[in-house]
Amino acid sequence: MADNVAATQNLFRIWNSRDFESLIPFVTDDIEWVPATMSAVEGGSFHGVAELREFFDEWAHTWTKWEIEPHDVRDLDEQVLVLGHVRAEGRGSGLRLDQPVAYLFEFRDGLLARGTTFFDQDEARDAARGRGEGQARGTTA
């Protein structure tokens, strides 16, 4: 659905501005957020708006910079697959990331219901094939 692609592009604009509270109206009350950084280390995810806010708070304290450049946005009906690039810098560690990143977003009633991040774009493509219906239709963001 083209509306989900537009919603995804809006979410990235807000994310890159770091105005995380402005994302809340665009997610479901029972959102599930599965960040690659957490799932790779702890296998964790965040459920619901309250936990999403906790994630944003932790994120803001951990990273001084986290900019996402979505290059390829693929409409998969109720899902959107985003292939892009991230440039980030850790607040205390100074760790720098400059690498590919991918997101698989699932929408319900026009709102983000589940977001999963991947540092391996092939893994994201596989996840989209496993869940998505139909053929991916790519657009440039």
SELOLUM-653963 format. One record per residue: residue in one letter; x, y, z of N, C-alpha, C, CB in turn. Coordinates in steps of 0.001 Angstrom, whole numbers, plus 500000, padded with zeros to 6 digits. Atoms other than C-alpha are relative to their C-alpha. Glycine has a CB too. Layout:
BEGIN
aXYZXYZXYZXYZ ...
This chain:
BEGIN
m500840498817500000500000500000500000500881501242500000499046500001501215 a499200498793500134501419503323498932499949500852501267499525500810498807 d500110499225498762500130504901502158501019499539501029498589499888500577 n499015500511499054502429502627504162501411500466499645499947498475500041 v498698499474500430505418503751502081500127501457500438500172499875498452 a499978498589499572504533507404502735500145500094501515498713500733499542 a499898500012498536504079506614506446501431499649500425498988498987500612 t498626500398499690507491504908506495500962501156499775500418498794499147 q499121498860500273509194507884504886499829501081501062499716500579498603 n500262499037498930507539510146507472500668499553501306498479500172500208 l499380500515498779508727507894510322501511500239499987499701498498500162 f498552499766500069512327508172509103500349501470500127500557499459498699 r499750498553499832512100511958508837499937500373501479498965500842499190 i500135499707498572510908512105512443501158499387500771498655499474500543 w498900500682499306513470509535513624501296500796499868500193498572499439 n498750499275500216516354511476512064500023501354500701500230500194498521 s500059498734499253515147514653513816500191499762501499498653500713499747 r499867500416498599515384512723517146498859500518500876501329500485500559 d501192499582499260511954514045518141499120498765500188499221501154499247 f500614501314499889510947510566519272498542500049500449500785499162500954 e501389499910499527507755511644521029499041500234498830499854501135501041 s500836499749501174506445512770517630499709498733499207500664501016499102 l500280501273500662506567509130516477498769499301500579501206499086500110 i501038500738499272503991507973519047498638500014499292499849500580501391 p501310500036500672500855509065517104499954499090498769499610501392499591 f499937500804501217502023506899514186500217498509500269501102500513499116 v499831501406499643502287503600516095498748499502500723501261499802500886 t501126500589499279499706501192517497500306499965501494499692498576499475 d499806500081498547499172500981521254500800498770500407498656499988500708 d499295501245499673500559497436521184501234499780499115499050498813499858 i498819500078500862503601498222518989501022499020500564500636501387499834 e498833500799499619506449495736519045501188500546499218499777498454499716 w498794499455500613509903497182518356501151499045500307500307501452500522 v498912500969499862512795494766517747501268500617499404499646498635499292 p498789499354500513516048496741517458501145499005499820500433501119500937 a498886500908500290519045494978515906501043500047501103500644500351498657 t498972499879498972521364496309518599499643499191501232500205501457500376 m500441500759498827519293494727521386499858498516499675498669500552500524 s500250501404500310518299491530519614501303499246499764499097499881498776 a498715500656500222521912490811518647500692499666501320500904500886499146 v499316500184498723523088491132522251499128499248501001500408501349500577 e500861500534498947520109490272524439498768499264499489499566501107500889 g501194500643500534517419488967522106498727500698500421499951498569500431 g501143499298499445515075491652523371499194500793499003500452500895501053 s500867499113500766512196493661522048499191500822500992499066499198499024 f500796499086499185509934496401523341498551499888499555500515501474499880 h501423500186500296506145496026523580499188501143500596499498498643500544 g500873498934499534503629498832523823500681501352499985499513499697501382 v499506498626500087503989502594523800500909500347501173498834500977499944 a499172499683498831505394502815527358501407499443499833499360499442501282 e498670500586500209508252500419526528500713500652498831499891498497499765 l499383499302501127508834502176523208500608501312500474498966500257498878 r499452498759499428509273505429525126501283499714500798498945500688500912 e498788500391499264511783503649527407501152499748499029499737498734500858 f498983500247501021513651502476524328500554501322499476499415499165498840 f499552498708500518513766506028522952500896500715501005498798500881499648 d499200499359498960515101507310526281501392499377500069499298499888501364 e498714500702499989517836504663526369500809500341498751499783498476500096 w499351499720501283518608505312522706500645501385500010498982499896498847 a499501498621499976519009509055523205501215500141500913498895500954500455 h498861499944499079521406508450526111501195499197499492499586499488501369 t498929500861500509523436505861524185500674500574498766499454498631499680 w499481499536501287523847507536520800499913501521499880499233499340498851 t500044498565500264524833511141520076499521500260498578501384500638500225 k500404499867501402524148510549516400499501498644499531501185500512499100 w500513501207500654522041507986514546499168500480498826499148499090500992 e500680499503501193521142509002511008499808498866499014500791501152499351 i500360501064500924519362506659508650499718500606498632498774499203500517 e500278499609501379519415507073504893499278498834499334501322500381499224 p500724501073500693516639504911503429500179500143498486498488500024500374 h499729499941501432517694504105499844498963499271499158501354499430499720 d500910500853500754515240501427498789498825499648500906500724498710499480 v501200500225499194511690501350500162499057499129499172499311501365500421 r500780500974500764509672498308499093498637499772500639500759498673499889 d501387500173499578505901498109499376499638498521499917499037500857499127 l500385501411499931504807494629500509498598499877500594501022499189500842 d501378499961499503501114495347501120499969500545501424499359498592499949 e500074499527498610500837495513504934501374500163500636499170499040500832 q498624499844499531504623495557505262500756500934499076500713498636500085 v499082499204500801507364497857504094501413499562500379499785501551500230 l498597500347499809510973496721503657500833501194499591500397498730499184 v499144498847500257513559499478503874501446499541500048499742501144501029 l498567500255500055517159499010502790500687501351499972500396499123498753 g499355498700499929519447501842503716501374499938500627499147500951500766 h498673499843499414522532503057505487499858500784501298500980500716499011 v500009499285498723523178504187509046501390500543500284499530499078501152 r498781499380499471525799506555510392499678500393501434500469501257499130 a500307499792498589525971506626514158501287500172500802499175498823500554 e498875499836499084528212507587517054499503499819501424500676501390499821 g500357500264498614528036506243520593500396501148500904500650498723500476 r499769498869499097527823508817523367501231499777500877498770500234500879 g498889500219499077530189507332525945501173499299499359499538499208501174 s498956500838500585532117504862523837500709500651498824499414498697499561 g499447499445501226532683506968520740499931499023498835501427500418500227 l500162500998501052531838503831518748499326500645498792499176498786500508 r500579499467501231531121504746515140499496498859499130501032500851499229 l500570500927500969528850502872512786499828500737498680498639499416500500 d500183499476501347528841503467509052499797498765499126501242500899499514 q500252501308500595527123500480507500498579499883499480500270498904501010 p501370500264500465524105499033505742499093499666501177499985498845498973 v501027500309499004520897498688507743498705499712499249499815501179501033 a501304500285500622517417497383507000498928500003501084500018498625499242 y501156499981499103513975497704508556498870499259499313499574501463500369 l501225500619500481510899495569508169498876500517500882500084498425500023 f501112499399499277507785497486509189498715499278499632499887501510499692 e501320500584500209504356495916509618498962501011500471499848498631500757 f501018498994499715501329498194509528498644499362500260499896500987498849 r501380500381499739497819497821510892499182501284500076499871499153501321 d500865498813500052495148500383510065500806501282499824499157500094501269 g499197498825500310497814502763508762501027500376501053499113501141499782 l499048499713498920499876502654511977501056498899500072499266500135501361 l498926500976499839503190500940512646499675499090501177501368500703500210 a500325500982498959502418497742514583501231499207500436498919499042499502 r498776500738499673505844496077514444501125500530499139499818498464499790 g498813499576500720509293497272513490501177499139500416500296501487500254 t498824500822499742512332495038513181501159500592499226499758498507499604 t498817499476500669515806496290512409501013498879499796500624501158500814 f499001500997500379518615494327510778501276500714499564499467499076498863 f498735499517500548522291494964510189500404499190498779501103499942501059 d499759500846501162522227492230507542498781500135499074500249498490500422 q501115499749500908520084493276504576499445498721499390500433500938498902 d500505501279500508519871489707503256499066499349501011501165499052499668 e500875500535498951518395488637506587498643500710499981500665500151501392 a501249499235500083515812491420506261499173499564498791500297501511499921 r500711500468501196514942490314502728499359498635500253500964499922498794 d500534501330499681514531486734503942498793500100500922501083499128500649 a501120499814499072512285487882506792498774500530499258500394500966501142 a501114499447500772510156489872504344499369498929499118500474501182499141 r500531501087500836509810486879502030499219499010500842501137499277499257 g500660500954499121508819484715504970498667500481500509500875499685501152 r501232499441499445506089487072506140499153500700498960500323500959501103 g500730499153500943505165489298503217499262499188498955500947500960499321 e500754500612501075502658488464500561500243500809498736498481499922500341 g499861499286501261503066489325496934501450500324499695499183501272500025 q498682499636500470506040490664495061500355501398500498500069499930498465 a499548498689499523508086493549496458500029500983498850501394499902500656 r499968498920500984507658496795494600500885501086500564498562500543499673 g499026499054499462510697499007495115499739501423499572501376499607499587 t500016498574500309510755502770495257501238500601500632498687500703500518 t498831499328499439513604505129495930499523501058500972500888500627498886 a500401499044498973513321507138499096500798501277499890500167499400501386 
